[in-house]
Amino acid sequence: MERRQRGVSAGLLLLLYQISHVGLQNIPSVTLGVLVLNIFLFLNPVRPLSEVCLSVNEAVHRKNWQRLLLAPFHHADDWHLYYNMISMLWKGIMLERKLKSLWFAYIIAVFSLLIGVVYMVLELLLVIILDDPSYEMNCGVGFSGVLFALKVLNNHYNPGRVSTVLGLPISSKYACWVELVVIHLISPG
């Protein structure tokens, strides 16, 4: 896992601009807390990325379970942080208002933990199915899995909407899956 640059950068400045454009008073408390936590940990990481990223080797074999808690809240670089937190901003505003803050906080906590478990199970399945132990070494960080789960939840609570993916109108029911494939094609790994 590559080291990221520290300090204020273009992605972080753009994120702060977007947050100020929305207005702190318009961002529900849990959503704002998640944004602040992620920005804080980007500027002041608990440990280097190589020590917080989640992999089967580190979490399961070496029993370094704290990575399940740390990996979702650390980001590889400023643009990774920017895209994830802009997505969190919009999904959080919609869902937290609908679900209320306490329930939304619970969902964020559960998703943050379960996404890491699902990630490791999928990596273990790849090891078994493809007979390739290198998948145990794949190490990931970021909030993307939680955001994907929130998107699915948002689609459940707001059925019948149409989203645009690469300029194409797609039913929101399927848009999250199309976005997942597009993201993988644009930025594999």
C-alpha positions in Angstrom: 0.0 0.0 0.0 1.5 3.3 -1.1 2.0 6.1 1.4 -0.2 9.1 0.9 0.8 12.8 1.2 0.0 14.6 4.4 -1.5 18.0 4.8 -3.8 20.2 2.9 -4.2 19.3 -0.7 -6.5 20.0 -3.7 -8.9 17.2 -2.9 -9.2 18.2 0.7 -9.7 21.9 -0.2 -12.4 21.0 -2.6 -14.1 18.8 0.0 -14.0 21.6 2.5 -15.4 24.0 -0.1 -18.3 21.6 -0.9 -19.1 21.2 2.8 -19.1 25.0 3.3 -21.3 25.4 0.2 -23.9 23.0 1.7 -23.5 24.8 5.0 -22.7 23.1 8.4 -26.2 24.0 9.6 -27.7 21.9 6.8 -25.7 18.7 7.6 -27.2 16.3 10.1 -25.1 15.6 13.2 -24.1 12.0 12.5 -23.2 12.8 8.9 -21.2 15.8 10.0 -19.4 13.6 12.6 -18.5 11.0 10.1 -17.1 13.7 7.8 -15.1 15.3 10.6 -13.8 11.9 11.8 -12.6 10.9 8.3 -11.0 14.3 7.6 -9.3 14.3 11.1 -7.9 10.8 10.5 -6.7 11.8 7.0 -4.8 14.7 8.5 -3.7 12.7 11.6 -3.7 9.0 10.8 -3.6 6.6 13.7 -0.8 4.7 11.9 0.6 4.5 8.4 -1.8 3.0 5.8 0.2 -0.2 5.7 -0.6 -0.7 9.4 -4.3 0.0 9.2 -5.3 -1.5 5.9 -7.5 -4.6 6.0 -6.4 -7.9 4.6 -7.0 -11.6 5.4 -3.3 -12.0 6.2 -3.3 -9.2 8.8 -6.7 -9.6 10.3 -7.2 -13.3 10.3 -3.8 -15.0 10.3 -2.1 -12.4 12.4 -5.2 -11.7 14.5 -4.9 -7.9 14.1 -8.6 -7.3 14.4 -8.3 -3.6 15.1 -7.9 -3.2 11.4 -11.6 -3.9 11.0 -12.3 -0.7 12.9 -9.5 1.4 11.4 -9.5 0.6 7.7 -12.9 2.2 6.8 -11.9 5.5 8.3 -8.5 5.9 6.6 -8.0 6.9 2.9 -5.2 6.3 0.4 -5.0 10.0 -0.8 -6.9 13.3 -0.9 -9.0 12.3 -3.9 -10.0 9.0 -2.3 -11.1 11.0 0.7 -12.9 13.6 -1.4 -15.0 11.2 -3.5 -15.9 9.1 -0.5 -16.9 12.1 1.7 -18.9 13.9 -1.0 -20.8 10.7 -1.5 -21.2 10.4 2.3 -22.4 14.0 2.5 -25.3 13.5 0.0 -26.3 10.0 1.2 -26.0 11.1 4.9 -28.2 14.1 4.4 -30.9 12.0 2.7 -30.8 9.0 5.0 -30.1 10.6 8.3 -33.1 12.9 7.9 -35.3 9.9 7.0 -34.0 7.4 9.6 -33.1 9.9 12.4 -29.7 10.4 13.9 -29.5 7.5 16.5 -30.6 4.8 14.0 -28.4 6.3 11.3 -25.4 6.2 13.7 -26.1 2.6 14.5 -26.3 1.7 10.8 -23.0 3.5 10.1 -21.3 1.6 12.9 -22.7 -1.8 11.8 -21.9 -1.3 8.1 -18.4 -0.1 9.0 -17.6 -3.4 10.7 -19.6 -5.8 8.5 -18.2 -4.4 5.2 -14.7 -5.4 6.4 -15.9 -8.9 7.4 -17.6 -9.3 3.9 -14.4 -8.1 2.3 -12.3 -10.7 4.0 -14.8 -13.5 3.3 -14.8 -12.6 -0.4 -11.0 -12.5 -0.4 -10.9 -16.0 1.3 -13.4 -17.3 -1.3 -11.1 -16.0 -4.1 -8.1 -17.8 -2.5 -10.1 -21.1 -2.4 -11.9 -20.8 -5.8 -8.9 -19.6 -7.7 -6.3 -21.5 -5.6 -4.3 -18.2 -5.4 -3.0 -17.3 -1.9 -2.1 -13.8 -3.1 -5.7 -12.7 -2.4 -4.9 -13.0 1.3 -2.4 -10.2 0.9 -4.8 -7.6 -0.7 -5.0 -4.7 1.6 -7.8 -2.1 1.5 -8.8 1.1 3.2 -11.6 3.6 2.8 -15.3 4.1 3.3 -16.4 2.9 -0.2 -18.0 -0.3 1.0 -20.1 1.6 3.6 -21.2 4.1 1.0 -22.2 1.3 -1.4 -24.4 -0.3 1.4 -25.9 3.2 2.2 -26.7 3.6 -1.5 -28.5 0.3 -1.5 -30.4 1.3 1.6 -31.2 4.7 0.1 -32.6 3.0 -3.0 -34.8 0.8 -0.7 -36.2 3.9 1.1 -36.6 5.9 -2.1 -37.9 3.5 -4.8 -38.7 4.4 -8.4 -36.1 7.1 -8.8 -33.8 7.3 -11.8 -30.1 7.9 -11.5 -27.6 8.9 -14.2 -24.5 6.7 -14.6 -22.0 8.0 -17.2 -24.9 10.1 -18.7 -27.3 7.1 -19.0 -30.5 7.1 -17.1 -30.8 3.9 -15.0 -33.4 2.9 -12.5 -31.9 3.6 -9.0 -32.7 0.0 -8.1 -29.9 -1.1 -10.5 -27.8 2.0 -10.6 -25.7 1.0 -7.5 -24.7 -2.2 -9.2 -23.9 -0.5 -12.5 -21.8 2.1 -10.6 -19.9 -0.7 -8.9 -19.0 -2.3 -12.3 -18.1 1.2 -13.8 -15.9 2.0 -10.8 -14.1 -1.3 -11.1 -13.5 -0.7 -14.8 -12.3 2.9 -14.3 -10.2 2.2 -11.2 -9.6 -1.6 -10.8 -8.3 -2.6 -7.4 
